[in-house]
Amino acid sequence: MTQAETDLEAYRNILQQAIEDGAPAAGVQMAQEALSAGLSPLAFFRGVIEPVLTDIGERFSRLEIFLPELMRAGMVVKAIQAQVLEPAIRAAGGQNFSEGTVVIGTAQGDIHDIGKNMVALMLQVNGFRVVDLGTNINPKAFIEAARRENADIIAMSSLLTPSMPYIRDTVQLAEGLGLRGRFLLIAGGAPVTRAWAESIGLDGFGEDAVEAVEVCRRLMANRRAAPTHPSL
Ligand code: B12
């Protein structure tokens, strides 16, 4: 194991312990130390937060842990995001919102927002104006917000399988209203796959926050090249 891998493992163990103890301050302090030691916020998110949350999710499915632990995980990770990662990413990013406007939210029935917030932040620091609608957003609310904000892209997040049909409903609502040429629709989240995204007619899909930026950039480049194309 390289020194960097050993460090990541040590950070993951501390995060795991902070979650078990329900101690956001310990998580925040560890994240600050990791960034001070030279780890980038994105590398921290991918190398520490994502694997720990994945492991917790797997243990939850195996009934080894229960809802209170899931809630502590959400609380500790959100504190790290708000107090350490977001300020660091914002400080490094520009203030130029010329890439386009993205309306983002978590799909109806779903209140998970850690991944969605990371996507929103990465889009913002990469030049998109982002309107974050929050969680549990129904199809009509997505479309109304996109109209109100004159958005280019509607970005939907879903962590719950039962919420995925609402993403499909949003695509169908946009289609029914004749708005497919006006808004580009994309989605992501742990249970969302590229094949499913294609099957319901989404314009794009992203595996993680970095790919979310890539897909939005690509869609906007296509739109600029062929602005009247009906289904971009
Ligand atoms: C933390 C957590 C919670 C916290 C959420 C806190 C919060 N504020 O978000 C709380 C305690 C609230 C919670 C509640 C529940 N949870 Co929960 N939760 C999790 C857990 C452990 C981590 C989720 C997370 O943040 N992952 C890390 C982030 C970074 O990953 P991500 O969201 O996938 O996002 C990345 C990519 O997917 C992508 N992405 C995300 N969104 C988008 C959008 C676009 C447009 C793009 C391009 C990309 C993109 O980029 C992100 C960054 O890289 C997961 C396990 C897991 N493996 O994910 C279970 C999990 C999602 N939960 C689950 C369940 C069942 C529940 C509950 C129903 C439990 C219950 N019995 O009440 C409730 C549901 C409440 C509700 N109505 O929403 C299941 C879902 C199963 C399913 N497929 O339906 C999981 C998978 C656990 C499991 N294995 O059973 N949960």
py3Dmol code that shows the C-alpha trace and the ligand (Angstrom):
import py3Dmol

protein = """\
ATOM      1  CA  MET A   1       0.000   0.000   0.000  1.00  0.00           C
ATOM      2  CA  THR A   2       1.314   3.466  -0.860  1.00  0.00           C
ATOM      3  CA  GLN A   3       1.464   6.203   1.770  1.00  0.00           C
ATOM      4  CA  ALA A   4      -1.506   7.941   0.078  1.00  0.00           C
ATOM      5  CA  GLU A   5      -3.609   4.755   0.286  1.00  0.00           C
ATOM      6  CA  THR A   6      -2.628   4.265   3.946  1.00  0.00           C
ATOM      7  CA  ASP A   7      -3.674   7.845   4.689  1.00  0.00           C
ATOM      8  CA  LEU A   8      -7.029   7.366   2.942  1.00  0.00           C
ATOM      9  CA  GLU A   9      -7.669   4.223   4.941  1.00  0.00           C
ATOM     10  CA  ALA A  10      -6.867   6.061   8.172  1.00  0.00           C
ATOM     11  CA  TYR A  11      -9.278   8.871   7.226  1.00  0.00           C
ATOM     12  CA  ARG A  12     -11.987   6.321   6.400  1.00  0.00           C
ATOM     13  CA  ASN A  13     -11.536   4.681   9.815  1.00  0.00           C
ATOM     14  CA  ILE A  14     -11.864   8.036  11.566  1.00  0.00           C
ATOM     15  CA  LEU A  15     -14.996   8.879   9.559  1.00  0.00           C
ATOM     16  CA  GLN A  16     -16.462   5.480  10.376  1.00  0.00           C
ATOM     17  CA  GLN A  17     -15.794   6.076  14.075  1.00  0.00           C
ATOM     18  CA  ALA A  18     -17.242   9.610  13.943  1.00  0.00           C
ATOM     19  CA  ILE A  19     -20.420   8.139  12.414  1.00  0.00           C
ATOM     20  CA  GLU A  20     -20.631   5.393  15.045  1.00  0.00           C
ATOM     21  CA  ASP A  21     -20.188   8.012  17.786  1.00  0.00           C
ATOM     22  CA  GLY A  22     -22.563  10.494  16.102  1.00  0.00           C
ATOM     23  CA  ALA A  23     -19.729  13.055  16.357  1.00  0.00           C
ATOM     24  CA  PRO A  24     -19.742  15.506  13.405  1.00  0.00           C
ATOM     25  CA  ALA A  25     -16.973  17.626  14.981  1.00  0.00           C
ATOM     26  CA  ALA A  26     -14.545  14.686  14.837  1.00  0.00           C
ATOM     27  CA  GLY A  27     -15.373  14.164  11.154  1.00  0.00           C
ATOM     28  CA  VAL A  28     -15.004  17.869  10.390  1.00  0.00           C
ATOM     29  CA  GLN A  29     -11.638  18.042  12.148  1.00  0.00           C
ATOM     30  CA  MET A  30     -10.323  14.986  10.280  1.00  0.00           C
ATOM     31  CA  ALA A  31     -11.471  16.446   6.927  1.00  0.00           C
ATOM     32  CA  GLN A  32      -9.754  19.745   7.707  1.00  0.00           C
ATOM     33  CA  GLU A  33      -6.539  17.887   8.521  1.00  0.00           C
ATOM     34  CA  ALA A  34      -6.784  15.821   5.330  1.00  0.00           C
ATOM     35  CA  LEU A  35      -7.168  18.938   3.173  1.00  0.00           C
ATOM     36  CA  SER A  36      -4.382  20.732   5.057  1.00  0.00           C
ATOM     37  CA  ALA A  37      -2.166  17.712   4.344  1.00  0.00           C
ATOM     38  CA  GLY A  38      -2.730  18.325   0.618  1.00  0.00           C
ATOM     39  CA  LEU A  39      -5.662  16.078  -0.326  1.00  0.00           C
ATOM     40  CA  SER A  40      -8.051  17.796  -2.760  1.00  0.00           C
ATOM     41  CA  PRO A  41     -11.716  18.087  -1.711  1.00  0.00           C
ATOM     42  CA  LEU A  42     -12.761  15.909  -4.652  1.00  0.00           C
ATOM     43  CA  ALA A  43     -10.158  13.233  -3.859  1.00  0.00           C
ATOM     44  CA  PHE A  44     -11.370  13.303  -0.257  1.00  0.00           C
ATOM     45  CA  PHE A  45     -14.993  12.913  -1.362  1.00  0.00           C
ATOM     46  CA  ARG A  46     -14.182  10.003  -3.674  1.00  0.00           C
ATOM     47  CA  GLY A  47     -11.578   8.290  -1.510  1.00  0.00           C
ATOM     48  CA  VAL A  48     -13.120   8.720   1.942  1.00  0.00           C
ATOM     49  CA  ILE A  49     -16.787   9.728   1.918  1.00  0.00           C
ATOM     50  CA  GLU A  50     -18.101   7.624  -0.979  1.00  0.00           C
ATOM     51  CA  PRO A  51     -16.530   4.306   0.126  1.00  0.00           C
ATOM     52  CA  VAL A  52     -17.634   4.755   3.748  1.00  0.00           C
ATOM     53  CA  LEU A  53     -21.216   5.551   2.703  1.00  0.00           C
ATOM     54  CA  THR A  54     -21.246   2.618   0.263  1.00  0.00           C
ATOM     55  CA  ASP A  55     -20.065   0.292   3.020  1.00  0.00           C
ATOM     56  CA  ILE A  56     -22.721   1.640   5.400  1.00  0.00           C
ATOM     57  CA  GLY A  57     -25.383   1.157   2.718  1.00  0.00           C
ATOM     58  CA  GLU A  58     -24.288  -2.452   2.199  1.00  0.00           C
ATOM     59  CA  ARG A  59     -24.309  -3.196   5.925  1.00  0.00           C
ATOM     60  CA  PHE A  60     -27.757  -1.603   6.132  1.00  0.00           C
ATOM     61  CA  SER A  61     -29.050  -3.947   3.384  1.00  0.00           C
ATOM     62  CA  ARG A  62     -27.590  -6.927   5.270  1.00  0.00           C
ATOM     63  CA  LEU A  63     -29.453  -5.736   8.407  1.00  0.00           C
ATOM     64  CA  GLU A  64     -26.166  -5.376  10.297  1.00  0.00           C
ATOM     65  CA  ILE A  65     -26.969  -1.749  11.070  1.00  0.00           C
ATOM     66  CA  PHE A  66     -30.239   0.169  11.194  1.00  0.00           C
ATOM     67  CA  LEU A  67     -31.779   3.546  10.411  1.00  0.00           C
ATOM     68  CA  PRO A  68     -30.175   5.488  13.314  1.00  0.00           C
ATOM     69  CA  GLU A  69     -26.696   4.686  11.920  1.00  0.00           C
ATOM     70  CA  LEU A  70     -27.809   5.775   8.431  1.00  0.00           C
ATOM     71  CA  MET A  71     -29.046   9.029   9.971  1.00  0.00           C
ATOM     72  CA  ARG A  72     -25.766   9.576  11.841  1.00  0.00           C
ATOM     73  CA  ALA A  73     -23.893   8.975   8.566  1.00  0.00           C
ATOM     74  CA  GLY A  74     -26.006  11.636   6.855  1.00  0.00           C
ATOM     75  CA  MET A  75     -25.475  14.096   9.720  1.00  0.00           C
ATOM     76  CA  VAL A  76     -21.676  13.671   9.912  1.00  0.00           C
ATOM     77  CA  VAL A  77     -21.147  13.745   6.136  1.00  0.00           C
ATOM     78  CA  LYS A  78     -23.354  16.802   5.675  1.00  0.00           C
ATOM     79  CA  ALA A  79     -21.339  18.655   8.347  1.00  0.00           C
ATOM     80  CA  ILE A  80     -18.101  17.816   6.504  1.00  0.00           C
ATOM     81  CA  GLN A  81     -19.609  18.916   3.193  1.00  0.00           C
ATOM     82  CA  ALA A  82     -20.911  22.221   4.537  1.00  0.00           C
ATOM     83  CA  GLN A  83     -18.000  23.150   6.781  1.00  0.00           C
ATOM     84  CA  VAL A  84     -14.971  21.844   4.902  1.00  0.00           C
ATOM     85  CA  LEU A  85     -15.527  20.648   1.331  1.00  0.00           C
ATOM     86  CA  GLU A  86     -17.934  23.271  -0.019  1.00  0.00           C
ATOM     87  CA  PRO A  87     -15.880  26.286   1.146  1.00  0.00           C
ATOM     88  CA  ALA A  88     -12.688  24.684  -0.212  1.00  0.00           C
ATOM     89  CA  ILE A  89     -14.230  23.863  -3.604  1.00  0.00           C
ATOM     90  CA  ARG A  90     -15.841  27.290  -3.875  1.00  0.00           C
ATOM     91  CA  ALA A  91     -12.559  29.011  -3.024  1.00  0.00           C
ATOM     92  CA  ALA A  92     -10.883  27.161  -5.887  1.00  0.00           C
ATOM     93  CA  GLY A  93     -13.678  27.738  -8.430  1.00  0.00           C
ATOM     94  CA  GLY A  94     -14.466  30.750 -10.566  1.00  0.00           C
ATOM     95  CA  GLN A  95     -17.442  33.103 -10.380  1.00  0.00           C
ATOM     96  CA  ASN A  96     -18.311  32.893 -14.039  1.00  0.00           C
ATOM     97  CA  PHE A  97     -21.720  31.312 -14.740  1.00  0.00           C
ATOM     98  CA  SER A  98     -21.620  31.317 -18.527  1.00  0.00           C
ATOM     99  CA  GLU A  99     -21.997  27.612 -19.296  1.00  0.00           C
ATOM    100  CA  GLY A 100     -25.778  27.514 -18.914  1.00  0.00           C
ATOM    101  CA  THR A 101     -28.474  27.133 -16.254  1.00  0.00           C
ATOM    102  CA  VAL A 102     -29.185  23.862 -14.482  1.00  0.00           C
ATOM    103  CA  VAL A 103     -32.233  23.232 -12.327  1.00  0.00           C
ATOM    104  CA  ILE A 104     -31.388  20.350  -9.994  1.00  0.00           C
ATOM    105  CA  GLY A 105     -33.270  18.376  -7.371  1.00  0.00           C
ATOM    106  CA  THR A 106     -33.848  14.976  -5.832  1.00  0.00           C
ATOM    107  CA  ALA A 107     -36.815  13.106  -7.294  1.00  0.00           C
ATOM    108  CA  GLN A 108     -40.216  12.789  -5.674  1.00  0.00           C
ATOM    109  CA  GLY A 109     -40.349  10.588  -2.565  1.00  0.00           C
ATOM    110  CA  ASP A 110     -36.602  10.801  -1.985  1.00  0.00           C
ATOM    111  CA  ILE A 111     -34.817  12.970   0.598  1.00  0.00           C
ATOM    112  CA  HIS A 112     -31.210  11.840  -0.051  1.00  0.00           C
ATOM    113  CA  ASP A 113     -29.180  14.917  -0.975  1.00  0.00           C
ATOM    114  CA  ILE A 114     -25.470  14.320  -0.297  1.00  0.00           C
ATOM    115  CA  GLY A 115     -24.699  13.252  -3.881  1.00  0.00           C
ATOM    116  CA  LYS A 116     -27.066  15.827  -5.398  1.00  0.00           C
ATOM    117  CA  ASN A 117     -25.394  18.620  -3.390  1.00  0.00           C
ATOM    118  CA  MET A 118     -21.966  17.514  -4.608  1.00  0.00           C
ATOM    119  CA  VAL A 119     -23.189  17.535  -8.212  1.00  0.00           C
ATOM    120  CA  ALA A 120     -24.727  21.018  -7.744  1.00  0.00           C
ATOM    121  CA  LEU A 121     -21.512  22.364  -6.268  1.00  0.00           C
ATOM    122  CA  MET A 122     -19.292  20.881  -8.979  1.00  0.00           C
ATOM    123  CA  LEU A 123     -21.533  22.334 -11.690  1.00  0.00           C
ATOM    124  CA  GLN A 124     -21.422  25.738 -10.030  1.00  0.00           C
ATOM    125  CA  VAL A 125     -17.665  25.893  -9.727  1.00  0.00           C
ATOM    126  CA  ASN A 126     -17.413  24.764 -13.342  1.00  0.00           C
ATOM    127  CA  GLY A 127     -19.358  27.712 -14.690  1.00  0.00           C
ATOM    128  CA  PHE A 128     -23.031  26.704 -14.545  1.00  0.00           C
ATOM    129  CA  ARG A 129     -25.734  28.747 -12.864  1.00  0.00           C
ATOM    130  CA  VAL A 130     -27.403  26.195 -10.586  1.00  0.00           C
ATOM    131  CA  VAL A 131     -30.867  26.460  -9.097  1.00  0.00           C
ATOM    132  CA  ASP A 132     -31.137  23.805  -6.389  1.00  0.00           C
ATOM    133  CA  LEU A 133     -34.764  22.893  -5.702  1.00  0.00           C
ATOM    134  CA  GLY A 134     -33.892  20.570  -2.814  1.00  0.00           C
ATOM    135  CA  THR A 135     -35.361  17.127  -2.280  1.00  0.00           C
ATOM    136  CA  ASN A 136     -38.677  15.328  -2.924  1.00  0.00           C
ATOM    137  CA  ILE A 137     -39.363  17.288  -6.108  1.00  0.00           C
ATOM    138  CA  ASN A 138     -42.304  16.154  -8.216  1.00  0.00           C
ATOM    139  CA  PRO A 139     -42.256  16.184 -12.033  1.00  0.00           C
ATOM    140  CA  LYS A 140     -44.477  19.277 -12.326  1.00  0.00           C
ATOM    141  CA  ALA A 141     -42.251  21.235  -9.925  1.00  0.00           C
ATOM    142  CA  PHE A 142     -39.146  20.358 -11.982  1.00  0.00           C
ATOM    143  CA  ILE A 143     -40.777  21.591 -15.175  1.00  0.00           C
ATOM    144  CA  GLU A 144     -42.246  24.740 -13.600  1.00  0.00           C
ATOM    145  CA  ALA A 145     -38.884  25.680 -12.091  1.00  0.00           C
ATOM    146  CA  ALA A 146     -37.111  25.076 -15.397  1.00  0.00           C
ATOM    147  CA  ARG A 147     -39.583  27.392 -17.146  1.00  0.00           C
ATOM    148  CA  ARG A 148     -39.328  30.040 -14.417  1.00  0.00           C
ATOM    149  CA  GLU A 149     -35.513  29.979 -14.411  1.00  0.00           C
ATOM    150  CA  ASN A 150     -35.239  29.677 -18.188  1.00  0.00           C
ATOM    151  CA  ALA A 151     -33.071  26.615 -17.595  1.00  0.00           C
ATOM    152  CA  ASP A 152     -31.116  24.682 -20.184  1.00  0.00           C
ATOM    153  CA  ILE A 153     -30.875  21.475 -18.187  1.00  0.00           C
ATOM    154  CA  ILE A 154     -33.064  19.667 -15.654  1.00  0.00           C
ATOM    155  CA  ALA A 155     -30.856  17.418 -13.467  1.00  0.00           C
ATOM    156  CA  MET A 156     -32.590  14.800 -11.337  1.00  0.00           C
ATOM    157  CA  SER A 157     -31.089  12.693  -8.592  1.00  0.00           C
ATOM    158  CA  SER A 158     -32.527   9.475  -7.180  1.00  0.00           C
ATOM    159  CA  LEU A 159     -31.156   7.142  -4.542  1.00  0.00           C
ATOM    160  CA  LEU A 160     -34.384   5.238  -4.019  1.00  0.00           C
ATOM    161  CA  THR A 161     -35.606   2.714  -6.570  1.00  0.00           C
ATOM    162  CA  PRO A 162     -39.264   3.658  -5.874  1.00  0.00           C
ATOM    163  CA  SER A 163     -38.482   7.272  -6.852  1.00  0.00           C
ATOM    164  CA  MET A 164     -37.052   6.409 -10.251  1.00  0.00           C
ATOM    165  CA  PRO A 165     -40.469   6.264 -11.999  1.00  0.00           C
ATOM    166  CA  TYR A 166     -40.908   9.959 -11.179  1.00  0.00           C
ATOM    167  CA  ILE A 167     -37.842  10.706 -13.295  1.00  0.00           C
ATOM    168  CA  ARG A 168     -39.500   8.878 -16.182  1.00  0.00           C
ATOM    169  CA  ASP A 169     -42.705  10.849 -15.460  1.00  0.00           C
ATOM    170  CA  THR A 170     -40.764  14.108 -15.703  1.00  0.00           C
ATOM    171  CA  VAL A 171     -39.422  13.102 -19.121  1.00  0.00           C
ATOM    172  CA  GLN A 172     -42.947  12.213 -20.244  1.00  0.00           C
ATOM    173  CA  LEU A 173     -44.400  15.432 -18.853  1.00  0.00           C
ATOM    174  CA  ALA A 174     -41.800  17.486 -20.721  1.00  0.00           C
ATOM    175  CA  GLU A 175     -42.627  15.516 -23.840  1.00  0.00           C
ATOM    176  CA  GLY A 176     -46.388  15.988 -23.392  1.00  0.00           C
ATOM    177  CA  LEU A 177     -45.920  19.729 -22.990  1.00  0.00           C
ATOM    178  CA  GLY A 178     -43.773  19.916 -26.115  1.00  0.00           C
ATOM    179  CA  LEU A 179     -40.726  20.997 -24.094  1.00  0.00           C
ATOM    180  CA  ARG A 180     -38.200  18.308 -25.050  1.00  0.00           C
ATOM    181  CA  GLY A 181     -36.424  20.669 -27.426  1.00  0.00           C
ATOM    182  CA  ARG A 182     -36.284  23.392 -24.799  1.00  0.00           C
ATOM    183  CA  PHE A 183     -34.931  21.505 -21.778  1.00  0.00           C
ATOM    184  CA  LEU A 184     -32.279  18.809 -21.674  1.00  0.00           C
ATOM    185  CA  LEU A 185     -33.036  16.196 -19.038  1.00  0.00           C
ATOM    186  CA  ILE A 186     -30.384  14.218 -17.190  1.00  0.00           C
ATOM    187  CA  ALA A 187     -30.298  12.000 -14.117  1.00  0.00           C
ATOM    188  CA  GLY A 188     -27.973  10.164 -11.778  1.00  0.00           C
ATOM    189  CA  GLY A 189     -27.824   8.530  -8.376  1.00  0.00           C
ATOM    190  CA  ALA A 190     -26.791   5.086  -7.138  1.00  0.00           C
ATOM    191  CA  PRO A 191     -29.628   2.985  -8.662  1.00  0.00           C
ATOM    192  CA  VAL A 192     -29.724   4.941 -11.956  1.00  0.00           C
ATOM    193  CA  THR A 193     -27.862   3.239 -14.802  1.00  0.00           C
ATOM    194  CA  ARG A 194     -26.908   4.438 -18.247  1.00  0.00           C
ATOM    195  CA  ALA A 195     -29.078   1.739 -19.845  1.00  0.00           C
ATOM    196  CA  TRP A 196     -32.115   2.790 -17.804  1.00  0.00           C
ATOM    197  CA  ALA A 197     -31.483   6.464 -18.543  1.00  0.00           C
ATOM    198  CA  GLU A 198     -31.411   5.671 -22.268  1.00  0.00           C
ATOM    199  CA  SER A 199     -34.503   3.465 -22.040  1.00  0.00           C
ATOM    200  CA  ILE A 200     -36.654   6.280 -20.640  1.00  0.00           C
ATOM    201  CA  GLY A 201     -35.352   8.810 -23.151  1.00  0.00           C
ATOM    202  CA  LEU A 202     -33.161  10.968 -20.928  1.00  0.00           C
ATOM    203  CA  ASP A 203     -30.646  13.188 -22.718  1.00  0.00           C
ATOM    204  CA  GLY A 204     -27.816  12.317 -20.361  1.00  0.00           C
ATOM    205  CA  PHE A 205     -26.593  10.332 -17.381  1.00  0.00           C
ATOM    206  CA  GLY A 206     -23.645  10.764 -15.024  1.00  0.00           C
ATOM    207  CA  GLU A 207     -21.996   8.197 -12.771  1.00  0.00           C
ATOM    208  CA  ASP A 208     -20.613  10.826 -10.399  1.00  0.00           C
ATOM    209  CA  ALA A 209     -20.215  14.576  -9.904  1.00  0.00           C
ATOM    210  CA  VAL A 210     -17.289  14.797 -12.318  1.00  0.00           C
ATOM    211  CA  GLU A 211     -19.231  13.002 -15.047  1.00  0.00           C
ATOM    212  CA  ALA A 212     -22.227  15.251 -14.301  1.00  0.00           C
ATOM    213  CA  VAL A 213     -20.111  18.258 -15.300  1.00  0.00           C
ATOM    214  CA  GLU A 214     -18.836  16.446 -18.393  1.00  0.00           C
ATOM    215  CA  VAL A 215     -22.311  15.472 -19.567  1.00  0.00           C
ATOM    216  CA  CYS A 216     -23.701  18.991 -19.007  1.00  0.00           C
ATOM    217  CA  ARG A 217     -20.792  20.499 -20.937  1.00  0.00           C
ATOM    218  CA  ARG A 218     -21.259  18.044 -23.784  1.00  0.00           C
ATOM    219  CA  LEU A 219     -25.010  18.674 -23.976  1.00  0.00           C
ATOM    220  CA  MET A 220     -24.489  22.446 -24.001  1.00  0.00           C
ATOM    221  CA  ALA A 221     -21.854  22.154 -26.739  1.00  0.00           C
ATOM    222  CA  ASN A 222     -24.323  20.087 -28.818  1.00  0.00           C
ATOM    223  CA  ARG A 223     -27.054  22.626 -28.157  1.00  0.00           C
ATOM    224  CA  ARG A 224     -24.847  25.507 -29.266  1.00  0.00           C
ATOM    225  CA  ALA A 225     -23.910  23.569 -32.409  1.00  0.00           C
ATOM    226  CA  ALA A 226     -27.537  22.645 -33.267  1.00  0.00           C
ATOM    227  CA  PRO A 227     -29.813  24.929 -31.241  1.00  0.00           C
ATOM    228  CA  THR A 228     -33.080  23.816 -32.806  1.00  0.00           C
ATOM    229  CA  HIS A 229     -32.523  20.077 -32.626  1.00  0.00           C
ATOM    230  CA  PRO A 230     -35.716  18.655 -31.069  1.00  0.00           C
ATOM    231  CA  SER A 231     -34.199  15.857 -28.985  1.00  0.00           C
ATOM    232  CA  LEU A 232     -30.640  16.671 -28.017  1.00  0.00           C
TER     233      LEU A 232
END
"""
ligand_1 = """\
91
B12
C -26.886 8.427 4.043
C -28.076 7.608 3.603
C -29.344 7.987 4.078
C -29.572 9.286 4.852
C -29.570 10.443 3.811
C -28.991 11.728 4.337
C -28.946 12.786 3.256
N -29.169 14.006 3.684
O -28.744 12.521 2.083
C -30.994 9.045 5.486
C -30.836 8.523 6.904
C -31.926 10.237 5.512
C -31.521 7.906 4.607
C -32.857 7.547 4.585
C -33.347 6.443 3.893
N -32.624 5.572 3.147
Co -30.757 5.838 2.704
N -28.921 5.710 2.376
C -27.930 6.477 2.741
C -26.606 5.913 2.171
C -25.865 5.148 3.285
C -25.662 6.903 1.549
C -26.261 7.785 0.441
C -25.218 8.732 -0.057
O -25.199 9.892 0.329
N -24.256 8.213 -0.865
C -23.074 8.971 -1.293
C -23.370 9.867 -2.475
C -22.151 10.714 -2.798
O -23.631 9.041 -3.579
P -24.823 9.311 -4.587
O -25.957 9.959 -3.900
O -25.047 8.056 -5.336
O -24.273 10.441 -5.549
C -23.229 10.332 -6.480
C -23.630 9.716 -7.834
O -24.701 8.808 -7.749
C -23.908 10.897 -8.714
N -25.231 11.540 -8.712
C -26.115 11.682 -7.708
N -27.158 12.425 -8.089
C -26.944 12.778 -9.370
C -27.702 13.538 -10.252
C -27.242 13.742 -11.549
C -28.045 14.558 -12.488
C -26.018 13.155 -11.967
C -25.560 13.343 -13.362
C -25.248 12.405 -11.074
C -25.717 12.219 -9.787
O -22.962 11.854 -8.258
C -22.854 11.763 -6.829
C -21.495 12.228 -6.395
O -20.461 11.451 -6.928
C -27.157 4.969 1.035
C -26.227 3.799 0.641
C -25.544 4.012 -0.697
N -24.823 3.035 -1.110
O -25.677 4.983 -1.366
C -28.520 4.537 1.622
C -29.648 4.127 0.675
C -29.682 5.025 -0.546
N -30.837 4.351 1.497
C -31.737 3.447 1.343
C -32.992 3.415 2.029
C -33.829 2.162 1.831
C -33.402 4.476 2.849
C -34.739 4.593 3.595
C -35.976 4.120 2.818
C -34.569 3.833 4.922
C -35.836 3.719 5.758
N -36.224 2.501 6.023
O -36.429 4.703 6.133
C -34.805 6.111 3.893
C -35.503 6.865 2.739
C -35.915 8.253 3.085
C -36.433 8.955 1.836
N -37.740 9.068 1.695
O -35.650 9.368 0.999
C -31.332 2.397 0.314
C -32.047 2.591 -1.021
C -32.400 1.290 -1.694
C -33.067 1.553 -3.000
N -32.317 1.385 -4.086
O -34.212 1.904 -3.063
C -29.771 2.587 0.305
C -29.079 2.227 -1.040
C -29.200 1.696 1.439
C -29.367 0.218 1.147
N -28.358 -0.441 0.632
O -30.422 -0.339 1.406
N -30.514 7.309 3.899
"""
view = py3Dmol.view(width=600, height=400)
view.addModel(protein, "pdb")
view.setStyle({"model": 0}, {"cartoon": {"style": "trace"}})
view.addModel(ligand_1, "xyz")
view.setStyle({"model": 1}, {"stick": {}})
view.zoomTo()
view.show()
